[in-house]
């Protein structure tokens, strides 16, 4: 016999629905502008790349758990079907020829540094974050591709000698136009504050969804000084059947 959902779970589900409706109605100027191409500056010599229309549809992709006691081993991601991104990676690599691929595709929703440095010290567990994500329908989040992003150059502040020199990184910049992922981060923030967390340390809106496609040395992050919003756009992208 199926166990009925608890009152807490029902409240959480209702909260996610209400929050999603509000975020859908209001949207954010940033994401709306991104999805429509407003304000995006492409490289003048960049080609236009293609992406399958269903590439960001992950409702049929199993949820992937990332919980590890090692430093930066726990985080939350929306798991995608890598096979739908393989041709895009090949097309980009054909113009460069030196990129590495992880062989998987995902969108990080709560980053390892956010969890290890902020959420975990406040008593928020990765299991609680994953429960929120499941109740809010993480794998059914509705997203739109914006552009192919690229970083080509040296880091502004290398953390070590190993980070000296040039880097090359490509990603698919994504718009959370219905606020599905933002809603999950808002619920995580509420739990964090409920447990006494300092609000200034976790910004739920500080989030630039993207899919890492390939890199020559390693992936790059905000901690490296790299932001992956519309500012990161290099080339246009169009969807195909």
Secondary structure, DSSP 4 states (H G I P E B T S, - for coil): -PPPPPHHHHHHHHHHHHHHHHHHHH--HHHHHHHHTTT----TTPPPEEEETTTT--TTSPP-----SSTT---EEEEE-GGGTHHHHHHHHHHHS--B--S-EEEEEE-HHHIIIIIGGGT--HHHHHHHHHHTTGGG---EEEEEEEEEEE-TT-SSGGG-SEEEEEEEEEE-TT-HHHHHHHHHHHHHHHTT--GGG--TT----EEEEEESS----GGGT---SGGGEEE-EEEE-
